[in-house]
Amino acid sequence: MAQAGLEGLAVLTTLDGTPVTSDAQVISYLELNKQPGDTVTLSVVYPDGQQRELQVTLGARPSVEDR
């Protein structure tokens, strides 16, 4: 996630404009709606209260052997 500009304790708040409440929600959305090479918009909040919106191009999902 560092490649996307996410650092430290940043909290993901929305994914493509939809509020995010769990990791499972993010994974489900990406698996059902996106492919490698697609772009998503992430809204994040950092511990200091700073909010940022990031455009991220998705990479390929690692194989089971690479995890």
Buried (B, 14 or more C-beta within 10 A) or exposed (E): EEEBEBEEEBEBBEBBEEEBEEEEBBEEBBEEEBEEEEEBEBBBBBEEEEEEEBEBEBEEEEEEEEE
